[in-house]
Amino acid sequence: MTRYVCWRLLWAVVATCFVLTVTFGILSASPNPEASQAAWEAAQSGGDPTETREILEQRRGETGSIAEQYVDYMVSMATFDWGESFTYDEPVTTVIADAWVYSAITVVPATVLAVVLGFAIGLYSATHQYTKTDYAATFVAFFGISIPNFWFAIVLVLVFGELLGLTPISYDSEVPFWSLAHLSYLVLPITVLATSAIASEMRYARAEALEYVGAAWIKTARAKGISELQVTLRHVFRPALVPLITILIADVVGIIFATAYIVEVIFGIPGLGYVSYQALVRMDTPLVLATTLIPVFLTIVANLCQDVAYTMLDPRIDYEGGSR
């Protein structure tokens, strides 16, 4: 296991470097609208557009060959010297330190809701198969997985923000953080984030629980007079929990992070997704690479935790020599 974990950590570093390399290559090949705008304004005012572009590139640290810039950026990423953000005129680490809190206030509640409601609905649906409740839960699951998150977010804004006026339309960072007013700004974003995650976990929980609902020991437990709640929790949920936990770690991280990017942009929440979007628009390479590094590395580590958790929860799995 130690060798396996070390190998996976090494692979995590390689995969992260690969993603950062691809991101850097795309940004380097893309035209810089800010430099083009500055050169155009210099030409309009009678200045030298070439000199203006060179000054701007020098200020942004884009001097030298592409190879030299690549080495500088990768070394900076590895040493956590992520440079200055041209979009916010602050160190990249400061921007991220300010932004992650706003991501956490939506991601953490959505994750908790996904785990609690997803598992609970899935278990209830499995133990009440082919009932109206089961059909309703299945419909909700397919609805949550099928609808595009950006479309669902816009619909909620139009219905509850514009038509009914029950919630604010866009986020206001000036609202006191610990207040009911602030909570009203988070209801719709958390709903959008949690919907697809709950649907996904509900499907997994239902599928895993169905493998044990008709097992012989379940019938024996019921024959002994054990309550239905104890049967569900102790004899259905416990064996189903092993694959569910291993699926949960990577699956929820992927769904939440991917959806959070869209949700933060739509609702104007100044989290990591919104910051990354603004950096892309402004071609802010240091900030783009930093905001790319964080979710990529977290996702890779989450996959590693998933595999390790599988081994810890099921001793029959041995990554050194296969299944025992």
Phi, psi and chi 1 to 4 in degrees:
 res  aa     phi    psi   chi1   chi2   chi3   chi4
   1 MET       -  -38.9  175.9   56.5   67.8      -
   2 THR   -62.7  -42.6  -58.5      -      -      -
   3 ARG   -64.2  -40.7 -176.4 -171.9  -53.3  172.6
   4 TYR   -64.0  -44.7  175.0   76.6      -      -
   5 VAL   -63.3  -42.3  171.7      -      -      -
   6 CYS   -62.7  -41.8  -67.4      -      -      -
   7 TRP   -63.7  -41.6  173.2 -106.0      -      -
   8 ARG   -67.8  -37.3  -74.6  -63.5  -59.0  -91.1
   9 LEU   -64.0  -40.2  -72.1  174.5      -      -
  10 LEU   -63.6  -41.5  178.3   60.2      -      -
  11 TRP   -65.5  -34.9  170.9 -113.8      -      -
  12 ALA   -61.7  -40.9      -      -      -      -
  13 VAL   -64.9  -43.9  174.2      -      -      -
  14 VAL   -63.4  -45.3  173.0      -      -      -
  15 ALA   -64.0  -39.8      -      -      -      -
  16 THR   -64.1  -43.3  -57.0      -      -      -
  17 CYS   -62.6  -37.7  -69.4      -      -      -
  18 PHE   -64.2  -45.2  175.1   76.3      -      -
  19 VAL   -64.0  -42.6  172.5      -      -      -
  20 LEU   -64.2  -36.7  -70.7  178.0      -      -
  21 THR   -64.6  -45.4  -60.0      -      -      -
  22 VAL   -62.6  -42.9  172.1      -      -      -
  23 THR   -62.6  -44.5  -55.4      -      -      -
  24 PHE   -62.2  -41.1  177.6   83.5      -      -
  25 GLY   -63.1  -41.8      -      -      -      -
  26 ILE   -64.8  -43.9  -66.0  173.8      -      -
  27 LEU   -65.3  -38.0  -69.4  174.0      -      -
  28 SER   -68.0  -34.5  -60.6      -      -      -
  29 ALA   -81.2  -15.0      -      -      -      -
  30 SER   -85.6  143.1  -57.0      -      -      -
  31 PRO   -68.0  147.3   24.1  -33.0      -      -
  32 ASN   -95.3  106.8 -169.7  -30.2      -      -
  33 PRO   -64.1  -33.0   23.5  -32.5      -      -
  34 GLU   -66.1  -41.3 -173.9  175.6  -14.4      -
  35 ALA   -67.3  -39.4      -      -      -      -
  36 SER   -65.0  -40.4  -59.1      -      -      -
  37 GLN   -65.2  -41.9  178.7   66.8   21.8      -
  38 ALA   -64.7  -40.7      -      -      -      -
  39 ALA   -65.6  -39.2      -      -      -      -
  40 TRP   -65.7  -42.7 -178.1   83.5      -      -
  41 GLU   -65.0  -36.7  -68.6  176.8   -3.9      -
  42 ALA   -65.4  -40.2      -      -      -      -
  43 ALA   -66.3  -37.8      -      -      -      -
  44 GLN   -66.4  -33.3  -70.1  -67.3  104.1      -
  45 SER   -91.5    6.1   60.6      -      -      -
  46 GLY    88.8    8.4      -      -      -      -
  47 GLY   -87.2 -175.2      -      -      -      -
  48 ASP   -96.8  109.9 -174.2   -6.4      -      -
  49 PRO   -64.7  -34.4   19.9  -30.3      -      -
  50 THR   -65.4  -43.2  -57.1      -      -      -
  51 GLU   -65.4  -39.1 -177.9 -179.1   -4.0      -
  52 THR   -63.3  -42.0  -58.5      -      -      -
  53 ARG   -64.5  -40.7 -177.3 -175.3  -68.6  -89.1
  54 GLU   -65.6  -38.7  -68.8  176.1   -7.6      -
  55 ILE   -64.7  -42.9  -67.4  173.8      -      -
  56 LEU   -65.1  -43.0 -178.5   61.6      -      -
  57 GLU   -64.8  -36.6  -69.7  176.9   -9.8      -
  58 GLN   -66.6  -39.5 -175.9  176.1    6.8      -
  59 ARG   -65.8  -31.3 -177.2  173.0   66.0   86.4
  60 ARG   -88.0   -0.9  -65.9  167.9   62.5   98.2
  61 GLY    76.0   26.7      -      -      -      -
  62 GLU  -104.1   30.9  -63.0  175.0   -4.9      -
  63 THR   -88.9  161.7   56.9      -      -      -
  64 GLY    85.4 -179.7      -      -      -      -
  65 SER   -73.9  166.7   64.3      -      -      -
  66 ILE   -61.7  -38.0  -64.6  -63.4      -      -
  67 ALA   -63.6  -41.5      -      -      -      -
  68 GLU   -65.9  -42.6  -67.6  173.6  -16.7      -
  69 GLN   -62.9  -39.5  -65.6  179.3   35.8      -
  70 TYR   -63.2  -45.5  170.3   74.1      -      -
  71 VAL   -62.5  -43.0  171.5      -      -      -
  72 ASP   -60.1  -45.1  -70.6  -19.8      -      -
  73 TYR   -67.6  -41.1  -81.6  122.2      -      -
  74 MET   -68.5  -38.9  -65.5  -56.0  -71.2      -
  75 VAL   -64.3  -40.5  171.2      -      -      -
  76 SER   -63.4  -41.0  -62.3      -      -      -
  77 MET   -62.9  -42.6  -70.2  -68.1  105.7      -
  78 ALA   -69.1  -31.7      -      -      -      -
  79 THR   -97.4    5.9   58.3      -      -      -
  80 PHE    60.2   23.0  -66.3   94.4      -      -
  81 ASP   -98.9   78.7 -178.5   16.8      -      -
  82 TRP   -85.8    6.0  -66.7  -11.2      -      -
  83 GLY    75.9 -163.7      -      -      -      -
  84 GLU  -101.9  144.8  -65.0  -78.3  -28.4      -
  85 SER   -89.3  123.6  168.1      -      -      -
  86 PHE   -74.6  -22.8  -44.1  122.4      -      -
  87 THR   -74.6  -41.2  -55.3      -      -      -
  88 TYR  -108.0   -3.7  -65.0   90.2      -      -
  89 ASP    53.8   39.9  -68.1  -35.0      -      -
  90 GLU  -140.6  161.1  -68.4 -178.6  -16.8      -
  91 PRO   -58.5  144.3  -23.7   33.3      -      -
  92 VAL   -59.5  -39.6  171.4      -      -      -
  93 THR   -62.2  -35.1   51.9      -      -      -
  94 THR   -68.3  -41.9  -58.2      -      -      -
  95 VAL   -61.7  -44.7  175.7      -      -      -
  96 ILE   -67.6  -39.4  -67.6  176.9      -      -
  97 ALA   -61.9  -34.2      -      -      -      -
  98 ASP   -78.3  -30.3  -65.7  -24.1      -      -
  99 ALA   -85.0  -31.9      -      -      -      -
 100 TRP   -64.4  -27.4   79.1  -93.3      -      -
 101 VAL   -63.2  -42.1  177.4      -      -      -
 102 TYR   -69.5  -30.4  -66.4   99.4      -      -
 103 SER   -70.7  -39.1  -66.5      -      -      -
 104 ALA   -65.3  -35.8      -      -      -      -
 105 ILE   -69.8  -13.6   59.6  177.5      -      -
 106 THR  -106.5  -37.8   54.9      -      -      -
 107 VAL   -70.8  -44.0  168.1      -      -      -
 108 VAL   -64.4  -50.6  172.2      -      -      -
 109 PRO   -61.4  -38.0  -22.4   33.6      -      -
 110 ALA   -64.4  -37.8      -      -      -      -
 111 THR   -66.9  -43.5  -56.9      -      -      -
 112 VAL   -61.6  -44.3  173.4      -      -      -
 113 LEU   -62.7  -40.0  -71.8  174.1      -      -
 114 ALA   -62.7  -42.0      -      -      -      -
 115 VAL   -70.4  -51.5  174.1      -      -      -
 116 VAL   -67.8  -55.9  175.2      -      -      -
 117 LEU   -71.1  -39.8  -66.0 -178.0      -      -
 118 GLY   -61.3  -48.3      -      -      -      -
 119 PHE   -66.8  -42.4  -75.5    3.3      -      -
 120 ALA   -64.5  -47.0      -      -      -      -
 121 ILE   -65.9  -40.3  -64.2  173.4      -      -
 122 GLY   -63.0  -42.9      -      -      -      -
 123 LEU   -64.7  -44.8  -77.4  173.3      -      -
 124 TYR   -63.8  -40.0 -172.4   85.8      -      -
 125 SER   -65.4  -38.5  179.6      -      -      -
 126 ALA   -69.2  -38.1      -      -      -      -
 127 THR   -81.1   -7.4   54.5      -      -      -
 128 HIS  -128.3   50.6  -64.2   75.6      -      -
 129 GLN   -63.2  141.2 -166.9  177.3   13.8      -
 130 TYR    66.2   19.1  -55.7  128.5      -      -
 131 THR   -95.6  173.7   62.2      -      -      -
 132 LYS   -62.5  -36.0  -67.4 -178.1  179.1  179.0
 133 THR   -63.8  -40.7  -54.2      -      -      -
 134 ASP   -63.4  -44.5 -179.2   29.6      -      -
 135 TYR   -63.8  -40.0  -69.9  130.6      -      -
 136 ALA   -64.5  -43.0      -      -      -      -
 137 ALA   -65.0  -39.8      -      -      -      -
 138 THR   -63.8  -40.2  -56.6      -      -      -
 139 PHE   -62.2  -45.0  170.1   78.5      -      -
 140 VAL   -61.7  -39.8  170.9      -      -      -
 141 ALA   -63.8  -47.8      -      -      -      -
 142 PHE   -65.6  -35.0  -79.8  109.6      -      -
 143 PHE   -63.9  -46.8  174.6   81.5      -      -
 144 GLY   -65.4  -34.2      -      -      -      -
 145 ILE   -79.8  -32.1  -66.4  173.5      -      -
 146 SER   -82.5  -37.2  -57.6      -      -      -
 147 ILE   -72.4  138.5   58.4  170.5      -      -
 148 PRO   -67.0  135.6  -16.6   29.6      -      -
 149 ASN   -63.7  -39.4  -67.2  -48.4      -      -
 150 PHE   -66.0  -37.1   70.8   90.0      -      -
 151 TRP   -68.0  -42.9  176.6   84.6      -      -
 152 PHE   -62.8  -40.4 -172.0   44.7      -      -
 153 ALA   -63.6  -43.8      -      -      -      -
 154 ILE   -65.5  -40.0  -66.6  173.1      -      -
 155 VAL   -63.1  -43.5  168.4      -      -      -
 156 LEU   -63.0  -38.9  -69.8 -178.2      -      -
 157 VAL   -63.6  -44.8  169.0      -      -      -
 158 LEU   -65.9  -41.1  -68.5  176.2      -      -
 159 VAL   -77.1  -55.8  173.2      -      -      -
 160 PHE   -86.6  -22.7  -67.4   96.7      -      -
 161 GLY   -93.2  -52.5      -      -      -      -
 162 GLU   -82.3  -54.7  -72.7  -74.7  -11.2      -
 163 LEU   -74.2  -49.8  -64.6  179.6      -      -
 164 LEU   -92.5  -22.6  -59.3  178.7      -      -
 165 GLY    64.8   29.3      -      -      -      -
 166 LEU   -86.7  -26.9  -62.3  177.9      -      -
 167 THR  -132.2  155.2   59.1      -      -      -
 168 PRO   -65.1  154.2  -18.7   31.1      -      -
 169 ILE   -83.3  -44.2  -62.8  175.3      -      -
 170 SER  -129.3  158.0   60.3      -      -      -
 171 TYR   -73.8  142.4 -172.2   81.4      -      -
 172 ASP  -121.8  108.6 -176.1    4.5      -      -
 173 SER   -72.1   -9.6   56.9      -      -      -
 174 GLU   -81.8  -12.5  -59.8  -62.8  -33.7      -
 175 VAL   -68.8  137.4  175.1      -      -      -
 176 PRO   -52.1  133.1  -27.0   35.0      -      -
 177 PHE   -62.3  -47.6 -166.0   85.0      -      -
 178 TRP   -97.2   78.9  -58.2  105.9      -      -
 179 SER  -153.9  158.8   64.7      -      -      -
 180 LEU   -66.5  -31.9  -68.7  176.9      -      -
 181 ALA   -61.4  -39.8      -      -      -      -
 182 HIS   -65.6  -36.6 -174.1 -133.9      -      -
 183 LEU   -61.5  -35.7 -178.4   61.3      -      -
 184 SER   -63.6  -26.9   65.8      -      -      -
 185 TYR   -76.6  -16.9  -74.3   89.3      -      -
 186 LEU  -101.1  -11.3  -57.6  176.9      -      -
 187 VAL   -60.7  -52.5  172.1      -      -      -
 188 LEU   -66.6  -46.1  -64.7 -174.4      -      -
 189 PRO   -59.0  -42.6  -24.8   34.1      -      -
 190 ILE   -65.7  -37.5  -67.8  174.3      -      -
 191 THR   -61.0  -45.2  -59.4      -      -      -
 192 VAL   -64.7  -44.7  176.3      -      -      -
 193 LEU   -62.5  -41.7  -79.4  175.6      -      -
 194 ALA   -77.5  -27.0      -      -      -      -
 195 THR   -58.5  -54.7  -60.3      -      -      -
 196 SER   -67.7  -35.5   56.5      -      -      -
 197 ALA   -68.1  -42.4      -      -      -      -
 198 ILE   -61.7  -44.3  -70.5  173.7      -      -
 199 ALA   -60.9  -42.4      -      -      -      -
 200 SER   -65.0  -47.6  177.3      -      -      -
 201 GLU   -67.2  -33.5  -62.8  -48.0  -52.5      -
 202 MET   -63.9  -41.6  175.7  -94.8  165.9      -
 203 ARG   -64.6  -44.2  -70.9 -179.3   64.4 -132.7
 204 TYR   -62.8  -45.4  -73.7  132.7      -      -
 205 ALA   -63.6  -40.9      -      -      -      -
 206 ARG   -65.2  -44.9 -177.8 -179.4 -174.7  -84.1
 207 ALA   -63.8  -42.5      -      -      -      -
 208 GLU   -69.8  -41.1  -68.1  -64.2  -25.5      -
 209 ALA   -66.3  -32.8      -      -      -      -
 210 LEU   -63.6  -23.9  -78.1  175.5      -      -
 211 GLU   -69.2  -20.4  -64.7 -174.1   11.8      -
 212 TYR  -113.6  -12.5  -55.4  102.6      -      -
 213 VAL   -60.2  -39.9  167.0      -      -      -
 214 GLY   -97.2   13.7      -      -      -      -
 215 ALA   -68.4  158.1      -      -      -      -
 216 ALA   -64.6  -36.9      -      -      -      -
 217 TRP   -70.3  -22.5   68.0   79.8      -      -
 218 ILE   -68.5  -43.1  -60.0  -63.2      -      -
 219 LYS   -64.8  -38.1  -61.9  176.6 -177.9  177.3
 220 THR   -64.8  -42.0  -57.0      -      -      -
 221 ALA   -62.6  -42.6      -      -      -      -
 222 ARG   -66.3  -36.0  -70.5 -164.1  176.6  105.0
 223 ALA   -66.6  -26.8      -      -      -      -
 224 LYS   -79.7   -4.1  -69.4 -179.3  177.6  179.6
 225 GLY    89.1   13.6      -      -      -      -
 226 ILE   -68.6  138.7  -60.6  176.5      -      -
 227 SER   -62.8  155.8   67.0      -      -      -
 228 GLU   -63.0  -34.5 -166.7   64.3   29.6      -
 229 LEU   -65.6  -43.7  178.8   60.7      -      -
 230 GLN   -65.5  -38.6  -72.5 -177.4  -43.6      -
 231 VAL   -61.1  -44.1  169.5      -      -      -
 232 THR   -66.0  -45.3  -58.3      -      -      -
 233 LEU   -76.5  -44.5  -65.9  179.9      -      -
 234 ARG   -86.7  -36.7  -65.0 -179.4   58.5 -175.6
 235 HIS  -107.8  -13.5  -59.6  -73.9      -      -
 236 VAL  -111.0  -51.3  176.5      -      -      -
 237 PHE   -69.5  -40.5 -177.8   57.9      -      -
 238 ARG   -61.9  -49.8  -75.4 -179.1   64.4 -178.8
 239 PRO   -68.4  -29.2   21.2  -32.2      -      -
 240 ALA   -76.0  -16.8      -      -      -      -
 241 LEU   -68.4  -29.0 -172.2   60.8      -      -
 242 VAL   -60.5  -57.7  174.7      -      -      -
 243 PRO   -67.6  -29.7   22.1  -32.5      -      -
 244 LEU   -65.5  -42.4  -73.7  178.0      -      -
 245 ILE   -63.2  -42.2  -71.9  -63.8      -      -
 246 THR   -68.9  -33.1   56.9      -      -      -
 247 ILE   -73.5  -38.2  -67.4  171.0      -      -
 248 LEU   -58.6  -45.0  167.4   72.1      -      -
 249 ILE   -57.9  -56.9  -62.9  173.4      -      -
 250 ALA   -77.4  -37.3      -      -      -      -
 251 ASP   -66.0  -48.3 -172.6   62.8      -      -
 252 VAL   -66.1  -40.8  169.3      -      -      -
 253 VAL   -58.7  -45.2  167.7      -      -      -
 254 GLY   -64.7  -46.3      -      -      -      -
 255 ILE   -64.8  -46.7  -67.9  174.7      -      -
 256 ILE   -63.9  -47.5  -66.2  -64.6      -      -
 257 PHE   -65.9  -41.9  -91.4  110.2      -      -
 258 ALA   -64.8  -41.8      -      -      -      -
 259 THR   -73.7  -35.9  -50.8      -      -      -
 260 ALA   -60.8  -34.5      -      -      -      -
 261 TYR   -58.3  -46.9 -166.0  101.6      -      -
 262 ILE   -70.8  -43.7  -59.2  171.9      -      -
 263 VAL   -62.9  -42.5  167.3      -      -      -
 264 GLU   -64.9  -36.7  -70.8  178.7    4.2      -
 265 VAL   -69.0  -43.5  172.7      -      -      -
 266 ILE   -66.5  -43.9  -67.8  176.2      -      -
 267 PHE   -91.1   -3.1  -69.7   96.9      -      -
 268 GLY    70.7   28.6      -      -      -      -
 269 ILE   -81.0  122.3  -59.0  173.5      -      -
 270 PRO   -77.1   53.3   29.1  -34.4      -      -
 271 GLY   -91.8 -166.3      -      -      -      -
 272 LEU   -64.5  -37.0  -68.0  174.6      -      -
 273 GLY   -64.7  -45.6      -      -      -      -
 274 TYR   -65.4  -41.9 -178.3   83.3      -      -
 275 VAL   -62.1  -42.1  165.7      -      -      -
 276 SER   -64.0  -40.0  179.9      -      -      -
 277 TYR   -63.3  -46.1  171.2   75.9      -      -
 278 GLN   -62.2  -37.1  -66.5  -64.5  -32.3      -
 279 ALA   -66.4  -38.2      -      -      -      -
 280 LEU   -65.6  -41.9  -76.5  170.0      -      -
 281 VAL   -62.5  -39.5  171.9      -      -      -
 282 ARG   -90.4    2.4  -63.8  -73.8  -56.7  -83.5
 283 MET    54.8   43.0  -63.3  -66.1  -69.8      -
 284 ASP   -84.8   85.9 -169.3  -15.9      -      -
 285 THR   -57.6  -49.0  -56.5      -      -      -
 286 PRO   -57.5  -41.4  -24.0   34.4      -      -
 287 LEU   -73.2  -36.0 -171.8   54.8      -      -
 288 VAL   -62.7  -46.2  169.8      -      -      -
 289 LEU   -65.0  -39.4  -67.5  178.4      -      -
 290 ALA   -66.9  -44.1      -      -      -      -
 291 THR   -73.9  -17.5   52.8      -      -      -
 292 THR   -80.4  -39.1  -58.4      -      -      -
 293 LEU   -61.2  -42.6  170.7   65.1      -      -
 294 ILE   -63.8  -57.0  -66.4  173.5      -      -
 295 PRO   -66.1  -33.9   20.8  -31.4      -      -
 296 VAL   -63.7  -48.0  166.7      -      -      -
 297 PHE   -65.7  -40.7 -172.4   74.8      -      -
 298 LEU   -63.0  -39.3  -72.6  177.4      -      -
 299 THR   -66.2  -42.3  -57.5      -      -      -
 300 ILE   -65.0  -43.2  -67.1  173.5      -      -
 301 VAL   -65.4  -36.5  171.2      -      -      -
 302 ALA   -63.0  -38.7      -      -      -      -
 303 ASN   -64.8  -38.5  -83.8  -80.4      -      -
 304 LEU   -63.8  -45.5  172.9   60.0      -      -
 305 CYS   -60.7  -35.6  -66.0      -      -      -
 306 GLN   -61.8  -46.4  169.8 -179.7  -60.1      -
 307 ASP   -66.8  -40.9  -66.7  -20.4      -      -
 308 VAL   -66.4  -41.1  173.1      -      -      -
 309 ALA   -62.9  -35.9      -      -      -      -
 310 TYR   -60.6  -43.2 -153.3    0.9      -      -
 311 THR   -67.7  -40.5  -55.5      -      -      -
 312 MET   -68.3  -36.7  -65.0  175.5   63.3      -
 313 LEU   -83.2  -26.1  -66.3  172.2      -      -
 314 ASP  -127.3   97.1 -169.0  -15.1      -      -
 315 PRO   -61.9  -14.9  -18.9   30.7      -      -
 316 ARG   -70.8  -18.5  -64.4  172.1  -62.0  174.6
 317 ILE   -86.9  124.6  -55.6  -62.8      -      -
 318 ASP  -132.0  110.5 -179.6    9.4      -      -
 319 TYR   -74.2  -11.5  -73.4  111.2      -      -
 320 GLU   -80.0  -34.8  -65.0  -65.8  -24.7      -
 321 GLY  -137.6   17.2      -      -      -      -
 322 GLY    90.3 -164.9      -      -      -      -
 323 SER   -73.7  140.1  -61.1      -      -      -
 324 ARG   -83.3      -  -67.1  174.4 -176.2  171.6
